[in-house]
Amino acid sequence: MAKARQEPSQGADVKFHHNEHPLRRMLNDELHARKFNDFPGSGRFIRYVYFTQGDDKHLLGDINKLLQKLSLRKMADDEKFIRLEADNFAVRVERHTEFMSLSLIDVDDKIQKGLSAKSFDEASYPHLPFQLIKTLSHPVFHAMWLEISIAQKKKPTAQVMDQALQGRSVAGVNISSGGGQLYASFDIDDAGYSRMALMNEEIADNRMGRVIQRVIEMETYRLMSLLSLPKVKHHSPALDKIETELRALTGALAVAQRQEGAPEQMQDADALLTKLTNLASDIEHIYSETSYRFSASFAYQDITDARIASLKASRLDGFQSIGGFLAKRMMPAIQSMTAFSRRMDHLSQRISHVAQLQRSQTELSLQKQNRDLLTSMNKRTYAQLRLQQTVEGLSLAALTYYGVGLVGYVAEATSFGLSSTAIKALSVPIVAASVYIVIRRAKRALASAKDQD
């Protein structure tokens, strides 16, 4: 008979003969990091969510003090999830990227059918540590109270559930292909809880645990997905101002392109480019302040939609569906966040496009100025060449004159049978040719030295 496969015990040293990647175990354990236990019968699941923004050390210290008061072990710094059994209830702590949750799981000794008068009442459950939780210094981001009971034959009406859940508009659906009903107020009651009720008809204990987890996560991420809305309201005036300034700069650029590239207009172009650079900096600042928040909100919204879909909900007569309620009420906020994000991208692209047009205009103006400058330099160079040729001619005449004079002095001191005047006259072409040759050689030497440099 084949031996049954034995699962490795929790915390046991697992030997593996291969050279294993250090991240393998951590990534694999992520799938089992937040296991949800079975939930038999009736009871309640109460969850407190604390928004930590990635820094939960102080909150973890406070929760560990609370656990010590309940005679439970502390949560280690590297743990992401623990479930601890107290005397009459369980404590569940979860650490996420941006928030941390503390949950109380209370299972009734006797099965409760429908909602009783003591549902959602802290005073009716003195064994639960409500007062200790209230001593935590970290502000509560969200608190939800889910009552789980056995469904009665006669389903409650919308009026009854409105009163029981203290909601301005209660939504309800059949879940798990008709295996139960879920009612949610999506509101905050007098005690600060968002109330929900789950009535079971034929959902098994192990499935009920997963259903509860999906319901709780749906309500948690539903609120987390709206965290970008304050960012939209805060930065919208700045975005309006940027758009107005960009519109004015675009008009100024259109006017400048129809004018000549005068020096004062070049200065205006430089000022325009500086303003565009400032607008681009403002957009980048807003983007850096909001990009992560928007990405997180869209991710939370996707998780919310996924949890609603996993409930396998169907219409419950007399109630608006949970999916329809959230789609109707959350859609304006989600669309505002989406529109704001797209608007930022569009403005950034427009600023980049206008700046490119401005640079193109500046380059054209510079090319025109360079062309005019080269034309002027050519004219000056031609005039300098003509002047140089004139100077060379005068230099040749002057040097020849002085050279012939020197020959005259020599002729007067010596006698070749000719008069000094005749000798000077005969020496003119010889001296002129010699001076011309010397000047030409000097020009060639200068040109050669310039080429070598």
C-alpha positions as CSV (number, residue, x, y, z in Angstrom):
1,M,0.0,0.0,0.0
2,A,1.4,3.4,-0.9
3,K,2.2,5.7,2.0
4,A,0.2,8.8,2.4
5,R,2.1,12.0,1.6
6,Q,3.0,13.9,4.7
7,E,2.9,17.7,4.7
8,P,5.8,19.6,6.2
9,S,5.1,21.0,9.6
10,Q,4.8,24.7,10.1
11,G,8.3,26.2,10.8
12,A,10.1,22.9,10.2
13,D,13.5,23.0,8.4
14,V,12.9,21.9,4.9
15,K,15.9,20.3,3.2
16,F,16.2,20.7,-0.5
17,H,19.1,19.3,-2.5
18,H,19.1,22.0,-5.2
19,N,20.6,25.4,-4.9
20,E,17.4,27.4,-4.2
21,H,16.7,31.0,-5.0
22,P,16.3,33.1,-1.8
23,L,13.0,34.5,-2.9
24,R,11.3,31.2,-3.8
25,R,9.9,30.5,-0.3
26,M,8.8,34.0,0.3
27,L,6.9,34.3,-3.0
28,N,5.4,30.9,-2.6
29,D,4.2,31.7,1.0
30,E,2.5,34.8,-0.2
31,L,-0.3,32.6,-1.6
32,H,-0.9,31.3,1.9
33,A,-0.2,34.4,3.9
34,R,-3.8,35.3,4.8
35,K,-5.6,32.0,5.1
36,F,-9.2,32.2,6.2
37,N,-10.5,29.5,8.6
38,D,-13.9,27.8,8.4
39,F,-16.9,29.7,9.9
40,P,-19.6,27.4,11.4
41,G,-23.0,28.5,12.5
42,S,-23.6,32.1,13.3
43,G,-21.6,34.9,14.8
44,R,-19.9,38.1,13.8
45,F,-16.8,39.4,12.1
46,I,-15.6,42.9,13.1
47,R,-12.7,44.5,11.3
48,Y,-10.8,47.7,12.0
49,V,-8.7,49.1,9.2
50,Y,-5.8,51.6,9.9
51,F,-4.2,53.5,7.1
52,T,-0.5,53.4,7.6
53,Q,1.0,54.5,4.2
54,G,3.7,51.8,4.5
55,D,4.9,52.7,8.0
56,D,3.1,50.5,10.6
57,K,5.9,50.1,13.2
58,H,4.2,52.3,15.8
59,L,0.8,50.7,15.2
60,L,2.3,47.2,15.4
61,G,3.8,48.1,18.8
62,D,0.3,49.3,20.1
63,I,-1.4,46.1,18.7
64,N,1.3,43.9,20.4
65,K,0.5,45.7,23.7
66,L,-3.1,44.9,23.2
67,L,-2.3,41.3,22.4
68,Q,-0.3,41.0,25.6
69,K,-3.3,42.3,27.6
70,L,-5.3,39.5,26.0
71,S,-2.6,37.0,27.1
72,L,-1.7,36.4,23.4
73,R,1.7,36.3,21.8
74,K,3.2,39.3,20.0
75,M,3.2,39.6,16.2
76,A,6.8,39.5,14.9
77,D,8.2,42.3,12.8
78,D,8.5,40.0,9.7
79,E,5.0,38.5,10.0
80,K,2.3,39.6,7.7
81,F,-0.6,37.7,9.2
82,I,-1.6,36.0,12.4
83,R,-4.7,34.5,13.8
84,L,-4.8,33.9,17.6
85,E,-7.4,32.2,19.6
86,A,-8.5,33.9,22.8
87,D,-10.9,32.6,25.4
88,N,-14.2,33.1,23.5
89,F,-13.1,34.7,20.2
90,A,-10.3,34.9,17.7
91,V,-8.0,37.8,16.8
92,R,-6.8,38.3,13.3
93,V,-4.1,40.8,12.3
94,E,-3.1,41.5,8.7
95,R,-0.4,43.8,7.4
96,H,-0.8,45.2,3.9
97,T,1.3,47.7,1.9
98,E,-0.7,50.8,2.9
99,F,-2.9,49.6,5.7
100,M,-3.1,47.3,8.7
101,S,-6.2,45.5,9.9
102,L,-7.3,44.1,13.3
103,S,-10.3,41.8,13.3
104,L,-12.4,40.1,15.9
105,I,-14.0,36.7,15.0
106,D,-16.8,35.7,17.3
107,V,-18.8,32.5,16.8
108,D,-22.1,32.0,18.7
109,D,-22.5,29.1,21.1
110,K,-26.1,28.8,19.9
111,I,-27.1,29.2,16.3
112,Q,-28.9,32.5,15.6
113,K,-31.6,32.7,13.0
114,G,-31.9,36.2,11.5
115,L,-30.8,39.4,13.1
116,S,-31.5,39.8,16.8
117,A,-32.0,43.0,18.8
118,K,-28.5,42.8,20.1
119,S,-26.9,42.6,16.7
120,F,-24.3,45.4,16.1
121,D,-24.4,46.3,19.8
122,E,-21.0,46.4,21.6
123,A,-22.6,46.2,25.0
124,S,-24.2,42.9,24.1
125,Y,-20.8,41.3,23.7
126,P,-18.8,42.2,26.8
127,H,-16.2,39.4,26.1
128,L,-15.0,41.2,23.0
129,P,-12.2,43.8,23.7
130,F,-13.9,46.9,22.3
131,Q,-12.5,49.2,25.0
132,L,-8.9,48.0,24.5
133,I,-9.2,48.6,20.7
134,K,-10.4,52.1,21.4
135,T,-7.2,52.9,23.3
136,L,-5.1,52.5,20.1
137,S,-3.6,55.9,19.3
138,H,-3.7,55.3,15.5
139,P,-6.9,56.7,13.9
140,V,-9.4,54.2,12.5
141,F,-9.7,54.5,8.7
142,H,-12.6,52.1,8.5
143,A,-14.6,49.9,10.8
144,M,-17.0,47.2,9.6
145,W,-19.3,44.8,11.5
146,L,-20.6,41.8,9.6
147,E,-23.3,39.7,11.3
148,I,-23.5,36.1,10.2
149,S,-26.7,34.2,10.9
150,I,-28.9,31.4,9.6
151,A,-31.5,32.6,7.1
152,Q,-35.1,32.6,8.2
153,K,-37.8,31.2,5.9
154,K,-39.3,34.7,5.5
155,K,-36.8,37.0,4.1
156,P,-36.6,40.5,5.6
157,T,-38.0,43.4,3.8
158,A,-36.0,46.5,2.7
159,Q,-37.6,48.6,5.4
160,V,-36.6,46.1,8.1
161,M,-33.0,46.0,6.8
162,D,-32.8,49.8,6.5
163,Q,-33.6,50.0,10.2
164,A,-31.3,47.1,11.3
165,L,-28.3,48.3,9.3
166,Q,-28.9,52.0,9.9
167,G,-28.2,52.8,6.3
168,R,-29.6,55.5,4.1
169,S,-29.9,52.9,1.3
170,V,-29.4,49.2,1.9
171,A,-28.3,47.0,-0.9
172,G,-29.0,43.2,-1.0
173,V,-28.2,40.2,-3.2
174,N,-28.4,36.5,-3.3
175,I,-24.8,35.0,-3.1
176,S,-23.1,31.7,-3.8
177,S,-25.7,30.8,-6.4
178,G,-28.5,31.3,-4.0
179,G,-26.9,29.7,-1.0
180,G,-27.3,32.9,1.1
181,Q,-28.1,36.5,1.2
182,L,-25.9,39.5,1.8
183,Y,-27.1,42.9,2.9
184,A,-24.9,46.0,3.2
185,S,-25.5,49.6,4.2
186,F,-22.3,51.1,2.9
187,D,-22.8,53.8,5.5
188,I,-21.5,54.5,9.0
189,D,-23.8,53.9,12.0
190,D,-23.9,55.8,15.3
191,A,-21.1,53.6,16.8
192,G,-18.9,54.2,13.7
193,Y,-19.3,50.9,12.0
194,S,-20.3,50.0,8.4
195,R,-23.0,47.3,9.0
196,M,-23.4,44.2,6.9
197,A,-25.5,41.1,7.4
198,L,-24.9,37.6,5.9
199,M,-27.6,35.1,6.1
200,N,-26.7,31.5,5.3
201,E,-29.0,28.9,3.8
202,E,-26.8,26.2,2.5
203,I,-23.2,27.4,2.4
204,A,-20.7,25.0,3.9
205,D,-18.5,26.0,6.7
206,N,-15.3,26.1,4.6
207,R,-17.0,28.1,1.9
208,M,-18.5,30.4,4.4
209,G,-15.0,31.4,5.6
210,R,-14.0,32.4,2.0
211,V,-17.3,34.2,1.5
212,I,-16.8,36.3,4.6
213,Q,-13.3,37.1,3.5
214,R,-14.5,38.3,0.1
215,V,-17.2,40.4,1.7
216,I,-14.8,42.0,4.2
217,E,-12.3,42.7,1.5
218,M,-14.9,44.2,-0.8
219,E,-15.9,46.7,1.9
220,T,-12.3,47.4,2.8
221,Y,-11.1,48.1,-0.8
222,R,-14.3,49.9,-1.7
223,L,-13.2,52.7,0.6
224,M,-9.5,52.4,-0.1
225,S,-10.2,53.0,-3.8
226,L,-11.6,56.5,-3.1
227,L,-8.4,57.8,-1.5
228,S,-7.5,59.6,-4.7
229,L,-10.7,61.8,-4.5
230,P,-9.2,64.3,-2.1
231,K,-6.2,64.6,-4.3
232,V,-8.4,65.5,-7.3
233,K,-10.2,68.2,-5.3
234,H,-6.9,69.6,-3.9
235,H,-5.0,69.8,-7.2
236,S,-7.9,70.6,-9.6
237,P,-7.5,74.4,-9.1
238,A,-3.8,74.2,-9.9
239,L,-4.6,72.2,-13.0
240,D,-7.2,74.8,-14.1
241,K,-4.6,77.5,-13.7
242,I,-2.0,75.6,-15.7
243,E,-4.5,75.0,-18.5
244,T,-5.5,78.7,-18.6
245,E,-1.8,79.8,-18.7
246,L,-1.0,77.3,-21.4
247,R,-3.9,78.5,-23.5
248,A,-2.6,82.1,-23.2
249,L,1.0,81.0,-24.1
250,T,-0.3,79.1,-27.1
251,G,-2.0,82.2,-28.4
252,A,1.2,84.2,-27.9
253,L,3.2,81.6,-29.7
254,A,0.7,81.8,-32.7
255,V,1.1,85.6,-32.9
256,A,4.9,85.4,-32.6
257,Q,5.2,82.9,-35.4
258,R,3.6,85.4,-37.8
259,Q,6.1,88.1,-37.0
260,E,9.7,88.7,-38.1
261,G,12.5,87.3,-35.9
262,A,13.7,90.7,-34.5
263,P,16.0,90.7,-31.5
264,E,13.3,91.9,-29.1
265,Q,11.0,89.2,-30.4
266,M,13.7,86.6,-29.7
267,Q,13.8,87.8,-26.1
268,D,10.0,87.3,-26.0
269,A,10.5,83.8,-27.3
270,D,13.0,83.1,-24.6
271,A,10.6,84.3,-22.0
272,L,7.8,82.2,-23.5
273,L,10.0,79.1,-23.4
274,T,10.8,79.9,-19.7
275,K,7.1,80.0,-18.9
276,L,6.5,76.7,-20.7
277,T,9.3,75.2,-18.7
278,N,7.7,76.4,-15.4
279,L,4.4,74.9,-16.5
280,A,6.0,71.6,-17.2
281,S,7.6,71.7,-13.7
282,D,4.2,72.4,-12.2
283,I,2.7,69.4,-14.0
284,E,5.5,67.2,-12.9
285,H,5.1,68.2,-9.3
286,I,1.4,67.4,-9.4
287,Y,2.1,64.1,-11.1
288,S,4.7,63.2,-8.5
289,E,2.1,64.0,-5.8
290,T,-0.7,62.0,-7.3
291,S,0.6,59.2,-9.6
292,Y,1.1,56.6,-6.9
293,R,-2.2,57.4,-5.3
294,F,-4.1,57.1,-8.6
295,S,-2.4,53.8,-9.4
296,A,-3.3,52.4,-6.0
297,S,-6.9,53.6,-6.3
298,F,-7.4,51.9,-9.7
299,A,-5.8,48.7,-8.3
300,Y,-8.1,48.8,-5.3
301,Q,-11.1,49.3,-7.6
302,D,-10.1,46.3,-9.6
303,I,-9.9,44.2,-6.4
304,T,-13.3,45.5,-5.3
305,D,-14.9,44.5,-8.6
306,A,-13.2,41.1,-8.4
307,R,-14.5,40.4,-4.9
308,I,-18.0,41.4,-6.0
309,A,-17.8,39.0,-9.0
310,S,-16.5,36.2,-6.8
311,L,-19.6,36.4,-4.6
312,K,-21.7,35.0,-7.6
313,A,-24.4,37.5,-6.7
314,S,-27.9,37.5,-8.2
315,R,-30.9,39.7,-7.8
316,L,-32.8,39.8,-4.5
317,D,-36.3,41.0,-4.8
318,G,-37.0,44.4,-3.1
319,F,-33.3,45.4,-3.0
320,Q,-30.9,47.2,-5.2
321,S,-27.9,44.9,-6.0
322,I,-24.6,45.6,-4.4
323,G,-22.8,45.7,-7.7
324,G,-25.4,48.1,-9.1
325,F,-25.3,50.3,-6.0
326,L,-21.5,50.6,-6.0
327,A,-21.3,51.1,-9.8
328,K,-23.9,53.9,-9.5
329,R,-22.5,55.6,-6.4
330,M,-18.8,55.2,-7.0
331,M,-18.7,55.7,-10.8
332,P,-18.7,59.6,-10.5
333,A,-15.7,59.5,-8.1
334,I,-13.8,56.9,-10.2
335,Q,-14.5,58.8,-13.4
336,S,-13.3,62.0,-11.7
337,M,-10.0,60.3,-10.8
338,T,-9.7,58.9,-14.3
339,A,-10.5,62.2,-16.0
340,F,-8.0,64.0,-13.7
341,S,-5.3,61.5,-14.5
342,R,-5.9,61.7,-18.3
343,R,-6.1,65.5,-18.1
344,M,-2.7,65.6,-16.5
345,D,-1.3,63.4,-19.3
346,H,-3.0,65.5,-21.9
347,L,-1.6,68.8,-20.5
348,S,1.9,67.4,-20.2
349,Q,1.7,66.3,-23.9
350,R,0.4,69.8,-24.9
351,I,3.1,71.6,-23.0
352,S,5.7,69.3,-24.6
353,H,4.2,70.0,-28.1
354,V,4.0,73.8,-27.6
355,A,7.6,73.8,-26.3
356,Q,8.7,71.9,-29.3
357,L,7.0,74.4,-31.6
358,Q,8.7,77.2,-29.7
359,R,12.1,75.6,-30.0
360,S,11.4,75.2,-33.8
361,Q,10.5,78.8,-34.1
362,T,13.6,79.9,-32.2
363,E,15.8,77.6,-34.4
364,L,14.3,79.2,-37.5
365,S,14.9,82.7,-36.2
366,L,18.5,81.8,-35.3
367,Q,19.0,80.3,-38.8
368,K,17.7,83.5,-40.4
369,Q,20.0,85.6,-38.2
370,N,22.9,83.4,-39.0
371,R,22.1,83.7,-42.7
372,D,22.0,87.5,-42.5
373,L,25.2,87.5,-40.5
374,L,27.0,85.3,-43.0
375,T,25.9,87.6,-45.8
376,S,27.1,90.6,-44.0
377,M,30.4,88.8,-43.2
378,N,30.8,87.9,-46.9
379,K,30.4,91.6,-47.8
380,R,32.9,92.7,-45.2
381,T,35.3,90.0,-46.3
382,Y,35.1,91.1,-49.9
383,A,35.7,94.7,-48.9
384,Q,38.7,93.7,-46.8
385,L,40.0,91.7,-49.7
386,R,39.8,94.7,-52.0
387,L,41.4,96.8,-49.4
388,Q,44.1,94.3,-48.9
389,Q,44.8,94.1,-52.6
390,T,45.0,97.9,-52.7
391,V,47.3,98.0,-49.7
392,E,49.5,95.3,-51.4
393,G,49.7,97.4,-54.5
394,L,50.6,100.5,-52.5
395,S,53.1,98.4,-50.5
396,L,54.7,97.1,-53.7
397,A,55.0,100.7,-55.1
398,A,56.4,102.0,-51.8
399,L,58.9,99.2,-51.4
400,T,60.0,99.5,-55.1
401,Y,60.4,103.3,-54.6
402,Y,62.6,102.8,-51.5
403,G,64.5,100.0,-53.3
404,V,65.3,102.1,-56.3
405,G,66.4,104.9,-54.0
406,L,68.9,102.5,-52.4
407,V,70.1,101.5,-55.9
408,G,70.6,105.2,-56.7
409,Y,72.8,105.7,-53.6
410,V,74.9,102.7,-54.7
411,A,75.1,104.1,-58.3
412,E,76.3,107.4,-57.1
413,A,79.2,105.7,-55.2
414,T,80.3,103.6,-58.1
415,S,80.6,104.1,-61.8
416,F,79.5,101.7,-64.5
417,G,79.8,104.2,-67.4
418,L,76.1,105.1,-66.8
419,S,74.5,107.9,-65.0
420,S,72.8,107.2,-61.7
421,T,69.5,108.2,-63.1
422,A,69.8,105.6,-65.9
423,I,70.9,103.0,-63.4
424,K,67.8,103.7,-61.2
425,A,65.6,103.5,-64.2
426,L,67.0,100.2,-65.2
427,S,66.6,98.8,-61.7
428,V,62.9,99.6,-61.4
429,P,61.6,96.4,-62.9
430,I,64.2,94.3,-61.2
431,V,63.4,95.8,-57.8
432,A,59.6,95.6,-58.4
433,A,59.9,92.0,-59.4
434,S,62.0,91.2,-56.3
435,V,59.6,92.9,-54.0
436,Y,56.6,91.1,-55.6
437,I,58.3,87.7,-55.2
438,V,59.1,88.4,-51.5
439,I,55.5,89.5,-50.8
440,R,54.1,86.4,-52.5
441,R,56.4,84.1,-50.6
442,A,55.5,85.8,-47.3
443,K,51.7,85.4,-48.1
444,R,52.2,81.7,-48.9
445,A,54.2,81.2,-45.7
446,L,51.4,82.8,-43.7
447,A,48.7,80.7,-45.5
448,S,50.7,77.5,-44.8
449,A,51.1,78.3,-41.1
450,K,47.4,79.1,-40.9
451,D,46.5,75.7,-42.5
452,Q,48.8,73.9,-40.0
453,D,47.1,75.6,-37.1
